[in-house]
Amino acid sequence: LLEGTAMLDKHGRCLQARRGSYSRDWQEVLVAASDGTFSRDLRLHQTLGLSVLAADGDHRSSVARRFGSSDNPSDLNEWDADAAARDMSASSATMLYADYIEAGTYPVVLANRFGGVIFHEACGHLLETTQVERGTTPFANKIGEAIAHSSVTAVDEGLSPQSFGSLAMDDEGLEPQRTTLIENGILKAFLSDRAGEMRTGHARTGSGRRQGHSFAAASRMRNTFIAAGAHTPAELIGSIDKGLYCKVMGGGSVGPTGQFNFSVEEGYLIENGQLGKPVKGATLIGDAETVMPRISMCGNDLDLAAGFCGSVSGSVYVTVGQPHIKVDSITVGGR
């Protein structure tokens, strides 16, 4: 961590604050249930983060990155602190003097990796049986129907090696599996735990998760992502005359039925199929029902990012992800 923050100081400019953080969580999980289930699991999660605040007169920019893995004791030793600091410093310097974007409705290209947080928050939660039970998902009775563009296939699984949401068993003792949620735009399945299966009829998917023994397990996401498509990122950008490229997403908020707003940490105008000047202050505003049918192109560069998810059964480790995707039209808040 000292090396990482020192590299920020070396490569950065106009830095007012820099911060590094690290956490390590070792769990032994024992499930002994009245139906005869008796299972054990050992889990190791490690995560580290860097953040900077840059300032020059009235100009400000803030950048944060998080890295993490599961079941990898060498995670911290293998981390490339210099590469992480160079990436963050370049982003901070670019956005420091960026102009504010004008509010409007634009076609947008969302970058891969952490760009998948919007699908996780705005749509993924609506595909958990906890939402079906509450009657808060608009997709409750749409199995077999189109809820997204035909270019969209979305998956949730607990199997990818060293991914944050992977596990040898869920917190009800069931082995994880790969669950196709959406296939070519068609809703195929919900994520279900034991209680969810009993109350809604949707089969268990190895998705019963909880923070610890003081919480009841509930249907929760694991590694959730939009699958790779056939296009290059350049093809997505090249298809837009005037729009916005969201290279790095920031924080946001989501309503109970999928309404969302997410800030863009690093963004660029798209002009005549080319990346233009950097812009800041952009916020993506929409809802899952409206946006999912507008994802018309998916890139071939799927990547995943570590994260955390809080819900009725506490905070759990998850992975978000996607390739570059094109949204034909979305409301962009700005000045």
VOBA-1610 file (N, C-alpha, C; in pm, whole numbers, padded with zeros to 5 digits, always signed):
BEGIN
Leu+00083-00120+00000Leu+00000+00000+00000Leu+00087+00125+00000Leu+00195+00122+00078Leu+00287+00237+00078Leu+00348+00256-00060Glu+00381+00145-00125Glu+00435+00154-00261Glu+00332+00213-00356Gly+00206+00168-00345Gly+00101+00218-00432Gly+00077+00366-00416Thr+00068+00415-00291Thr+00045+00558-00270Thr+00168+00639-00309Ala+00289+00581-00292Ala+00411+00650-00338Ala+00412+00664-00489Met+00364+00561-00560Met+00357+00568-00706Met+00256+00674-00751Leu+00147+00689-00675Leu+00051+00796-00706Leu+00118+00932-00696Asp+00197+00950-00591Asp+00268+01077-00573Asp+00370+01100-00684Lys+00431+00991-00731Lys+00532+01001-00838Lys+00470+01037-00972His+00359+00971-01007His+00301+00988-01140His+00193+01095-01146Gly+00134+01131-01031Gly+00021+01222-01031Gly+00062+01368-01042Arg-00039+01454-01064Arg-00016+01599-01069Arg-00129+01668-00995Cys-00094+01772-00925Cys-00191+01854-00851Cys-00269+01773-00748Leu-00206+01672-00691Leu-00277+01587-00595Leu-00292+01656-00460Gln-00414+01658-00409Gln-00443+01713-00277Gln-00455+01604-00172Ala-00495+01486-00214Ala-00510+01375-00120Ala-00493+01243-00195Arg-00435+01146-00130Arg-00421+01011-00186Arg-00442+00912-00072Arg-00505+00801-00104Arg-00541+00707+00001Arg-00532+00565-00051Gly-00483+00475+00032Gly-00482+00333+00001Gly-00550+00255+00112Ser-00619+00148+00077Ser-00687+00066+00178Ser-00676-00082+00139Tyr-00675-00168+00241Tyr-00664-00312+00218Tyr-00746-00385+00322Ser-00816-00491+00278Ser-00889-00574+00374Ser-00875-00721+00335Arg-00877-00806+00434Arg-00864-00950+00415Arg-00969-01018+00502Asp-01048-01106+00443Asp-01156-01172+00515Asp-01143-01322+00497Trp-01125-01392+00607Trp-01113-01538+00606Trp-01234-01595+00678Gln-01312-01678+00608Gln-01432-01736+00667Gln-01428-01888+00661Glu-01471-01949+00768Glu-01504-02092+00765Glu-01656-02102+00779Val-01720-02167+00682Val-01866-02173+00677Val-01911-02317+00697Leu-02001-02340+00790Leu-02057-02472+00816Leu-02209-02464+00802Val-02265-02548+00716Val-02410-02554+00698Val-02458-02692+00744Ala-02541-02694+00848Ala-02602-02818+00897Ala-02752-02794+00905Ala-02828-02856+00814Ala-02971-02827+00803Ala-03055-02951+00834Ser-03180-02928+00868Ser-03269-03037+00908Ser-03306-03129+00793Asp-03277-03089+00667Asp-03306-03178+00555Asp-03190-03274+00527Gly-03089-03275+00613Gly-02976-03365+00598Gly-02853-03301+00536Thr-02863-03175+00494Thr-02747-03105+00437Thr-02640-03085+00543Phe-02516-03123+00509Phe-02403-03097+00597Phe-02284-03065+00507Ser-02245-02936+00504Ser-02142-02892+00411Ser-02051-02790+00479Arg-01926-02787+00432Arg-01829-02691+00486Arg-01757-02622+00371Asp-01714-02500+00397Asp-01640-02424+00297Asp-01541-02333+00368Leu-01424-02312+00306Leu-01326-02214+00351Leu-01316-02106+00244Arg-01323-01981+00286Arg-01326-01870+00190Arg-01226-01763+00229Leu-01149-01718+00131Leu-01055-01609+00149Leu-01085-01501+00047His-01111-01379+00093His-01131-01265+00005His-01033-01155+00045Gln-00969-01097-00054Gln-00880-00985-00031Gln-00911-00872-00129Thr-00908-00751-00082Thr-00935-00638-00170Thr-00849-00519-00128Leu-00807-00442-00226Leu-00733-00319-00198Leu-00783-00210-00291Gly-00772-00089-00245Gly-00822+00024-00322Gly-00729+00143-00314Leu-00730+00224-00417Leu-00658+00351-00420Leu-00755+00461-00462Ser-00736+00580-00407Ser-00816+00694-00450Ser-00733+00820-00441Val-00763+00916-00527Val-00693+01044-00527Val-00792+01157-00547Leu-00757+01272-00493Leu-00828+01396-00520Leu-00726+01495-00575Ala-00752+01548-00692Ala-00663+01646-00754Ala-00734+01780-00760Ala-00659+01888-00743Ala-00718+02021-00746Ala-00617+02121-00800Asp-00667+02214-00881Asp-00585+02323-00933Asp-00677+02443-00949Gly-00674+02535-00852Gly-00767+02646-00853Gly-00910+02597-00838Asp-00995+02632-00934Asp-01135+02589-00930Asp-01156+02452-00993His-01053+02393-01047His-01065+02264-01113His-01048+02151-01012Arg-01133+02050-01023Arg-01128+01936-00931Arg-01149+01806-01009Ser-01086+01700-00962Ser-01116+01565-01012Ser-01086+01465-00903Ser-01165+01360-00898Ser-01143+01251-00802Ser-01153+01119-00875Val-01063+01028-00843Val-01055+00899-00911Val-01034+00791-00806Ala-01102+00678-00822Ala-01086+00565-00730Ala-01085+00435-00809Arg-01007+00341-00763Arg-01004+00208-00823Arg-01001+00104-00711Arg-01065-00011-00738Arg-01062-00122-00642Arg-01023-00249-00714Phe-00939-00329-00647Phe-00891-00455-00700Phe-00918-00562-00595Gly-00951-00684-00640Gly-00978-00788-00542Gly-00983-00926-00604Ser-00970-01028-00519Ser-00978-01167-00566Ser-01022-01254-00450Ser-01063-01376-00483Ser-01094-01476-00381Ser-01000-01595-00397Asp-00974-01662-00286Asp-00896-01787-00285Asp-00758-01769-00349Asn-00694-01656-00328Asn-00562-01631-00383Asn-00475-01565-00276Pro-00404-01644-00195Pro-00323-01587-00087Pro-00217-01490-00135Ser-00175-01500-00262Ser-00068-01414-00315Ser-00121-01286-00379Asp-00248-01257-00358Asp-00311-01145-00429Asp-00233-01015-00413Leu-00199-00977-00292Leu-00132-00850-00269Leu+00007-00847-00332Asn+00079-00960-00324Asn+00213-00966-00384Asn+00209-00956-00536Glu+00100-01004-00595Glu+00091-01004-00742Glu+00036-00874-00799Trp-00012-00786-00714Trp-00070-00661-00759Trp+00036-00570-00819Asp+00010-00513-00936Asp+00103-00422-01003Asp+00070-00279-00960Ala+00134-00234-00854Ala+00105-00103-00797Ala+00140+00009-00894Asp+00249-00006-00968Asp+00291+00099-01059Asp+00190+00117-01173Ala+00144+00005-01231Ala+00046+00013-01340Ala-00084+00076-01291Ala-00128+00039-01170Ala-00251+00095-01115Ala-00237+00245-01094Ala-00121+00289-01041Ala-00099+00431-01015Ala-00091+00511-01145Arg-00028+00454-01247Arg-00019+00523-01376Arg-00158+00543-01437Asp-00241+00439-01431Asp-00377+00448-01485Asp-00457+00554-01413Met-00451+00555-01280Met-00529+00651-01201Met-00479+00794-01223Ser-00347+00809-01229Ser-00290+00943-01246Ser-00327+01001-01382Ala-00325+00917-01485Ala-00363+00963-01619Ala-00510+01005-01621Ser-00596+00925-01557Ser-00739+00957-01552Ser-00762+01086-01475Ser-00696+01102-01362Ser-00712+01221-01281Ser-00668+01346-01355Ala-00555+01337-01424Ala-00504+01453-01498Ala-00595+01489-01615Thr-00649+01388-01682Thr-00739+01413-01795Thr-00866+01483-01750Met-00924+01439-01640Met-01051+01493-01596Met-01038+01623-01518Leu-00918+01658-01475Leu-00899+01778-01394Leu-00947+01903-01467Tyr-00916+01915-01595Tyr-00950+02035-01671Tyr-01062+02011-01773Ala-01134+01899-01759Ala-01242+01867-01853Ala-01358+01965-01839Asp-01427+01991-01951Asp-01547+02074-01949Asp-01666+01992-01899Tyr-01768+02061-01850Tyr-01890+01993-01807Tyr-01975+01960-01930Ile-02040+01844-01924Ile-02124+01802-02035Ile-02259+01871-02028Glu-02318+01893-02143Glu-02454+01947-02149Glu-02555+01834-02129Ala-02655+01860-02048Ala-02759+01760-02026Ala-02835+01735-02156Gly-02883+01610-02170Gly-02959+01576-02290Gly-02981+01428-02300Thr-03028+01384-02414Thr-03048+01242-02441Thr-02950+01201-02551Tyr-02866+01102-02520Tyr-02759+01065-02611Tyr-02752+00914-02629Pro-02695+00869-02742Pro-02646+00731-02745Pro-02517+00725-02664Val-02497+00614-02596Val-02386+00603-02502Val-02315+00469-02522Val-02183+00471-02511Val-02104+00349-02504Val-02048+00338-02363Leu-02077+00226-02298Leu-02026+00199-02164Leu-01909+00103-02174Ala-01798+00137-02110Ala-01680+00052-02114Ala-01703-00078-02040Asn-01612-00172-02062Asn-01625-00303-02000Asn-01586-00297-01852Arg-01581-00412-01790Arg-01541-00430-01650Arg-01644-00366-01556Phe-01607-00258-01486Phe-01695-00203-01383Phe-01818-00135-01441Gly-01821-00115-01574Gly-01943-00065-01636Gly-02062-00155-01606Gly-02035-00284-01576Gly-02140-00380-01546Gly-02214-00353-01416Val-02169-00253-01338Val-02239-00224-01212Val-02382-00177-01239Ile-02405-00113-01354Ile-02541-00067-01383Ile-02635-00186-01405Phe-02590-00287-01480Phe-02675-00405-01498Phe-02699-00474-01364His-02594-00487-01284His-02607-00551-01153His-02714-00480-01069Glu-02702-00349-01058Glu-02790-00273-00969Glu-02930-00255-01027Ala-02936-00216-01155Ala-03066-00179-01211Ala-03149-00298-01254Cys-03083-00407-01299Cys-03158-00520-01352Cys-03137-00648-01270Gly-03013-00673-01229Gly-02982-00798-01159Gly-03067-00820-01036His-03083-00716-00954His-03164-00731-00832His-03310-00763-00864Leu-03358-00716-00980Leu-03496-00744-01018Leu-03516-00889-01061Leu-03405-00963-01077Leu-03413-01104-01116Leu-03383-01197-01000Glu-03390-01146-00878Glu-03379-01228-00757Glu-03520-01258-00705Thr-03541-01378-00655Thr-03676-01414-00609Thr-03720-01331-00488Thr-03627-01269-00416Thr-03669-01179-00308Thr-03756-01066-00364Gln-03724-01021-00486Gln-03805-00915-00549Gln-03938-00970-00601Val-03937-01095-00646Val-04062-01157-00691Val-04157-01169-00572Glu-04104-01212-00458Glu-04187-01226-00338Glu-04250-01094-00295Arg-04173-00987-00307Arg-04221-00855-00264Arg-04315-00791-00366Gly-04313-00841-00490Gly-04392-00780-00595Gly-04333-00651-00648Thr-04198-00636-00635Thr-04133-00511-00675Thr-04057-00523-00807Thr-04059-00640-00871Thr-03992-00652-01000Thr-04092-00647-01115Pro-04067-00566-01216Pro-04159-00563-01331Pro-04148-00686-01420Phe-04050-00774-01389Phe-04027-00892-01474Phe-04086-01020-01414Ala-04166-01009-01310Ala-04212-01126-01234Ala-04279-01231-01321Asn-04362-01191-01416Asn-04438-01287-01496Asn-04393-01291-01641Lys-04263-01264-01665Lys-04216-01251-01802Lys-04116-01358-01844Ile-04111-01471-01772Ile-04027-01581-01817Ile-04070-01622-01959Gly-03971-01630-02049Gly-04000-01665-02187Gly-04032-01546-02276Glu-04036-01428-02217Glu-04065-01307-02295Glu-03939-01222-02313Ala-03941-01135-02413Ala-03829-01045-02439Ala-03833-00929-02340Ile-03725-00912-02263Ile-03714-00797-02173Ile-03592-00712-02209Ala-03514-00755-02309Ala-03395-00683-02351Ala-03378-00698-02501His-03285-00624-02557His-03253-00635-02700His-03198-00774-02728Ser-03216-00823-02850Ser-03171-00958-02885Ser-03019-00974-02877Ser-02945-00865-02868Ser-02799-00873-02856Ser-02754-00906-02714Val-02847-00905-02618Val-02811-00917-02477Val-02832-01059-02426Thr-02723-01117-02375Thr-02729-01240-02296Thr-02661-01210-02163Ala-02727-01242-02054Ala-02675-01212-01921Ala-02668-01339-01837Val-02561-01350-01759Val-02530-01472-01685Val-02497-01438-01540Asp-02535-01527-01450Asp-02488-01521-01311Asp-02433-01658-01276Glu-02312-01661-01221Glu-02251-01790-01187Glu-02156-01773-01068Gly-02123-01885-01005Gly-02031-01882-00891Gly-01908-01966-00914Leu-01862-01974-01038Leu-01761-02073-01076Leu-01627-02016-01123Ser-01621-01891-01168Ser-01498-01837-01226Ser-01385-01834-01123Pro-01268-01891-01155Pro-01157-01898-01060Pro-01116-01761-01008Gln-01106-01748-00877Gln-01057-01629-00806Gln-01145-01506-00822Ser-01263-01522-00883Ser-01356-01408-00890Ser-01422-01386-00755Phe-01457-01261-00727Phe-01505-01223-00595Phe-01633-01295-00555Gly-01718-01325-00653Gly-01846-01388-00621Gly-01845-01540-00630Ser-01728-01600-00654Ser-01721-01746-00667Ser-01718-01813-00530Leu-01773-01934-00522Leu-01778-02006-00396Leu-01796-02155-00424Ala-01748-02238-00333Ala-01761-02382-00351Ala-01902-02430-00321Met-01973-02355-00239Met-02114-02383-00210Met-02178-02252-00170Asp-02311-02245-00184Asp-02378-02126-00134Asp-02400-02142+00016Asp-02463-02046+00079Asp-02477-02049+00224Asp-02594-02133+00272Glu-02647-02216+00179Glu-02744-02319+00215Glu-02689-02457+00180Gly-02559-02463+00143Gly-02492-02590+00117Gly-02507-02643-00024Leu-02565-02564-00116Leu-02585-02609-00253Leu-02467-02567-00339Glu-02425-02658-00429Glu-02314-02626-00518Glu-02354-02512-00612Pro-02258-02423-00644Pro-02289-02314-00737Pro-02306-02367-00878Gln-02364-02288-00962Gln-02385-02329-01100Gln-02389-02205-01188Arg-02390-02227-01317Arg-02402-02117-01413Arg-02549-02101-01449Thr-02604-01985-01425Thr-02745-01957-01450Thr-02757-01853-01560Thr-02816-01889-01672Thr-02842-01791-01778Thr-02971-01719-01744Leu-02959-01591-01713Leu-03075-01510-01676Leu-03151-01462-01798Ile-03076-01409-01894Ile-03134-01356-02019Ile-03056-01416-02135Glu-03126-01471-02234Glu-03060-01528-02351Glu-03117-01464-02477Asn-03032-01392-02550Asn-03074-01321-02671Asn-03198-01235-02644Gly-03197-01169-02530Gly-03306-01078-02493Gly-03422-01142-02420Ile-03428-01277-02417Ile-03542-01349-02357Ile-03511-01382-02211Leu-03601-01351-02121Leu-03584-01384-01979Leu-03598-01535-01961Lys-03493-01596-01904Lys-03490-01742-01890Lys-03506-01790-01746Ala-03456-01715-01649Ala-03457-01767-01512Ala-03442-01654-01412Phe-03481-01685-01288Phe-03455-01598-01173Phe-03352-01665-01082Leu-03287-01586-01000Leu-03197-01640-00898Leu-03281-01675-00776Ser-03262-01798-00726Ser-03351-01844-00620Ser-03274-01917-00510Asp-03316-01894-00387Asp-03266-01968-00271Asp-03374-02069-00229Arg-03354-02133-00114Arg-03451-02234-00068Arg-03589-02173-00045Ala-03595-02062+00029Ala-03724-01999+00057Ala-03786-01943-00071Gly-03702-01891-00160Gly-03753-01840-00286Gly-03818-01947-00370Glu-03759-02068-00371Glu-03819-02178-00445Glu-03954-02216-00385Met-03962-02220-00252Met-04087-02258-00187Met-04198-02156-00212Arg-04160-02028-00215Arg-04262-01923-00222Arg-04298-01882-00364Thr-04206-01902-00458Thr-04232-01855-00595Thr-04235-01967-00698Gly-04179-02084-00665Gly-04176-02195-00760Gly-04055-02195-00851His-03970-02094-00843His-03849-02090-00926His-03740-02177-00861Ala-03683-02268-00939Ala-03589-02366-00886Ala-03465-02299-00826Arg-03411-02359-00720Arg-03290-02308-00657Arg-03174-02305-00756Thr-03090-02202-00745Thr-02979-02185-00838Thr-02843-02177-00768Gly-02837-02218-00641Gly-02710-02206-00569Gly-02680-02061-00535Ser-02786-01982-00513Ser-02772-01838-00493Ser-02815-01793-00354Gly-02834-01889-00260Gly-02869-01852-00124Gly-02746-01802-00051Arg-02742-01673-00022Arg-02620-01615+00035Arg-02653-01526+00154Arg-02554-01512+00243Arg-02570-01423+00358Arg-02433-01380+00407Gln-02429-01267+00475Gln-02303-01212+00525Gln-02242-01301+00631Gly-02326-01354+00719Gly-02280-01439+00827Gly-02397-01512+00890His-02368-01585+01001His-02472-01670+01059His-02586-01591+01122Ser-02567-01460+01146Ser-02673-01380+01208Ser-02777-01332+01107Phe-02756-01363+00978Phe-02852-01327+00874Phe-02917-01453+00817Ala-03043-01440+00775Ala-03107-01549+00700Ala-03063-01540+00555Ala-03036-01655+00494Ala-02994-01657+00353Ala-03107-01606+00264Ala-03068-01543+00153Ala-03165-01493+00055Ala-03103-01506-00083Ser-03185-01497-00187Ser-03135-01506-00324Ser-03050-01383-00353Arg-02924-01406-00390Arg-02830-01297-00415Arg-02744-01330-00536Met-02694-01226-00601Met-02605-01245-00716Met-02466-01291-00671Arg-02393-01349-00768Arg-02255-01397-00745Arg-02164-01324-00843Asn-02125-01388-00952Asn-02054-01320-01062Asn-02158-01294-01171Thr-02196-01169-01190Thr-02306-01135-01278Thr-02257-01046-01391Phe-02284-01084-01515Phe-02229-01008-01626Phe-02312-01025-01753Ile-02301-00925-01839Ile-02352-00935-01976Ile-02246-01006-02059Ala-02284-01107-02134Ala-02188-01188-02209Ala-02131-01110-02327Ala-02014-01155-02373Ala-01946-01091-02485Ala-02026-01108-02613Gly-02016-01008-02701Gly-02079-01013-02832Gly-01974-01025-02942Ala-02010-00980-03062Ala-01925-01001-03179Ala-01850-00877-03224His-01874-00761-03160His-01821-00635-03211His-01697-00590-03133Thr-01613-00513-03198Thr-01501-00450-03130Thr-01549-00319-03066Pro-01480-00272-02961Pro-01517-00143-02904Pro-01515-00030-03007Ala-01419-00035-03101Ala-01411+00068-03204Ala-01535+00070-03292Glu-01593-00048-03317Glu-01715-00055-03398Glu-01832+00010-03325Leu-01840-00009-03194Leu-01947+00053-03116Leu-01935+00205-03121Ile-01816+00255-03096Ile-01793+00400-03098Ile-01815+00455-03239Gly-01768+00382-03340Gly-01780+00427-03478Gly-01922+00435-03528Ser-02016+00370-03460Ser-02156+00371-03504Ser-02233+00493-03455Ile-02166+00582-03379Ile-02234+00696-03316Ile-02182+00826-03376Asp-02273+00913-03420Asp-02233+01045-03471Asp-02207+01143-03357Lys-02297+01144-03259Lys-02280+01232-03144Lys-02331+01161-03020Gly-02243+01141-02923Gly-02283+01069-02804Gly-02179+01081-02694Leu-02182+00986-02602Leu-02096+00989-02485Leu-02030+00854-02465Tyr-01900+00854-02439Tyr-01826+00733-02404Tyr-01796+00737-02254Cys-01846+00639-02182Cys-01827+00631-02037Cys-01715+00530-02010Lys-01595+00582-01990Lys-01480+00494-01972Lys-01477+00434-01832Val-01511+00515-01731Val-01510+00467-01592Val-01635+00519-01524Met-01709+00428-01459Met-01829+00466-01387Met-01796+00498-01242Gly-01874+00588-01182Gly-01861+00620-01042Gly-01975+00559-00962Gly-02012+00625-00854Gly-02119+00575-00768Gly-02255+00612-00821Gly-02359+00561-00754Gly-02495+00590-00796Gly-02596+00539-00697Ser-02722+00546-00738Ser-02830+00496-00653Ser-02935+00430-00741Val-03010+00337-00681Val-03110+00260-00753Val-03237+00252-00670Gly-03352+00273-00735Gly-03481+00261-00669Gly-03527+00116-00662Pro-03635+00090-00591Pro-03680-00048-00567Pro-03727-00121-00692Thr-03763-00049-00797Thr-03811-00116-00919Thr-03719-00091-01038Gly-03592-00056-01009Gly-03493-00047-01116Gly-03462+00089-01169Gln-03519+00197-01112Gln-03482+00331-01154Gln-03341+00359-01102Phe-03256+00419-01185Phe-03116+00437-01143Phe-03063+00572-01188Asn-02959+00616-01118Asn-02873+00724-01167Asn-02730+00693-01123Phe-02638+00697-01219Phe-02498+00667-01194Phe-02410+00777-01252Ser-02313+00820-01174Ser-02220+00922-01222Ser-02115+00857-01312Val-02060+00938-01402Val-01952+00895-01491Val-01824+00959-01440Glu-01732+00876-01394Glu-01606+00928-01339Glu-01514+00980-01448Glu-01508+00909-01559Glu-01425+00952-01672Glu-01505+00933-01801Gly-01534+01043-01871Gly-01615+01035-01991Gly-01559+01120-02103Tyr-01598+01086-02226Tyr-01552+01158-02345Tyr-01669+01174-02442Leu-01674+01286-02510Leu-01771+01301-02617Leu-01735+01210-02733Ile-01836+01159-02802Ile-01816+01088-02929Ile-01867+01179-03039Glu-01780+01209-03136Glu-01815+01297-03247Glu-01774+01234-03378Asn-01873+01211-03465Asn-01849+01151-03596Asn-01772+01019-03585Gly-01812+00937-03489Gly-01753+00804-03474Gly-01615+00802-03412Gln-01571+00915-03355Gln-01439+00923-03293Gln-01451+00979-03151Leu-01357+00939-03064Leu-01354+00996-02930Leu-01309+01141-02938Gly-01384+01229-02868Gly-01352+01370-02864Gly-01296+01412-02730Lys-01329+01533-02688Lys-01271+01589-02566Lys-01331+01524-02442Pro-01256+01523-02330Pro-01310+01469-02205Pro-01416+01562-02148Val-01515+01503-02080Val-01622+01580-02016Val-01649+01523-01878Lys-01691+01609-01786Lys-01723+01563-01652Lys-01862+01611-01613Gly-01908+01560-01499Gly-02039+01598-01450Gly-02154+01519-01509Ala-02124+01413-01586Ala-02231+01335-01651Ala-02292+01236-01552Thr-02423+01221-01560Thr-02496+01122-01481Thr-02592+01048-01573Leu-02587+00917-01570Leu-02678+00835-01651Leu-02805+00809-01570Ile-02920+00839-01631Ile-03048+00830-01561Ile-03142+00742-01642Gly-03207+00647-01578Gly-03301+00562-01651Gly-03361+00455-01563Asp-03417+00353-01624Asp-03471+00239-01551Asp-03450+00114-01636Ala-03448-00001-01570Ala-03413-00126-01636Ala-03508-00159-01752Glu-03637-00142-01732Glu-03734-00176-01837Glu-03710-00097-01965Thr-03669+00029-01950Thr-03648+00114-02066Thr-03514+00092-02132Val-03409+00076-02050Val-03272+00072-02102Val-03236-00064-02161Met-03280-00173-02102Met-03239-00305-02150Met-03272-00328-02298Pro-03389-00287-02348Pro-03416-00305-02492Pro-03332-00215-02581Arg-03262-00118-02524Arg-03183-00024-02604Arg-03036-00061-02611Ile-02996-00173-02549Ile-02856-00218-02560Ile-02844-00294-02691Ser-02807-00224-02795Ser-02815-00280-02930Ser-02688-00349-02977Met-02573-00324-02911Met-02447-00385-02954Met-02364-00420-02830Cys-02303-00538-02834Cys-02214-00581-02726Cys-02077-00611-02784Gly-01973-00565-02716Gly-01837-00586-02762Gly-01786-00727-02735Asn-01664-00752-02779Asn-01603-00885-02765Asn-01498-00889-02654Asp-01505-00793-02560Asp-01397-00776-02462Asp-01449-00785-02319Leu-01525-00890-02289Leu-01577-00911-02153Leu-01467-00904-02049Asp-01492-00829-01941Asp-01399-00823-01828Asp-01480-00806-01701Leu-01424-00850-01589Leu-01494-00853-01461Leu-01424-00765-01359Ala-01501-00721-01258Ala-01446-00636-01152Ala-01506-00678-01019Ala-01423-00671-00914Ala-01465-00707-00780Ala-01553-00599-00719Gly-01649-00641-00636Gly-01735-00544-00571Gly-01804-00603-00449Phe-01887-00522-00387Phe-01965-00562-00271Phe-02111-00531-00299Cys-02200-00608-00238Cys-02343-00587-00259Cys-02415-00599-00124Gly-02492-00499-00090Gly-02569-00502+00033Gly-02716-00523+00003Ser-02780-00612+00079Ser-02923-00637+00062Ser-02977-00698+00190Val-03089-00770+00179Val-03159-00818+00299Val-03077-00915+00382Ser-02980-00985+00320Ser-02898-01080+00397Ser-02757-01028+00420Gly-02744-00895+00425Gly-02616-00835+00459Gly-02531-00805+00338Ser-02403-00778+00363Ser-02308-00745+00257Ser-02234-00871+00213Val-02234-00898+00082Val-02166-01017+00029Val-02073-00976-00085Tyr-01977-01063-00113Tyr-01881-01039-00219Tyr-01942-01077-00354Val-01928-00988-00452Val-01983-01013-00584Val-01884-00967-00691Thr-01909-01011-00812Thr-01836-00963-00928Thr-01936-00902-01025Val-01901-00787-01081Val-01981-00727-01188Val-01898-00730-01316Gly-01963-00720-01430Gly-01885-00722-01553Gly-01970-00710-01678Gln-01901-00682-01786Gln-01963-00674-01917Gln-01852-00647-02020Pro-01881-00665-02147Pro-01795-00608-02251Pro-01835-00462-02271His-01771-00391-02364His-01823-00262-02406His-01964-00284-02461Ile-02057-00196-02424Ile-02193-00206-02476Ile-02238-00070-02527Lys-02327-00073-02626Lys-02386+00050-02679Lys-02533+00057-02638Val-02570+00170-02578Val-02710+00198-02545Val-02756+00304-02643Asp-02858+00274-02722Asp-02900+00363-02830Asp-02945+00500-02783Ser-03004+00506-02662Ser-03053+00633-02613Ser-03070+00626-02462Ile-03016+00727-02392Ile-03032+00732-02247Ile-03023+00877-02202Thr-03094+00910-02094Thr-03090+01046-02042Thr-02958+01069-01968Val-02891+01178-02003Val-02764+01214-01941Val-02780+01346-01869Gly-02767+01344-01738Gly-02772+01466-01661Gly-02639+01538-01667Gly-02643+01670-01670Gly-02523+01752-01674Gly-02559+01895-01647Arg-02489+01988-01714Arg-02519+02130-01697Arg-02604+02182-01812
//
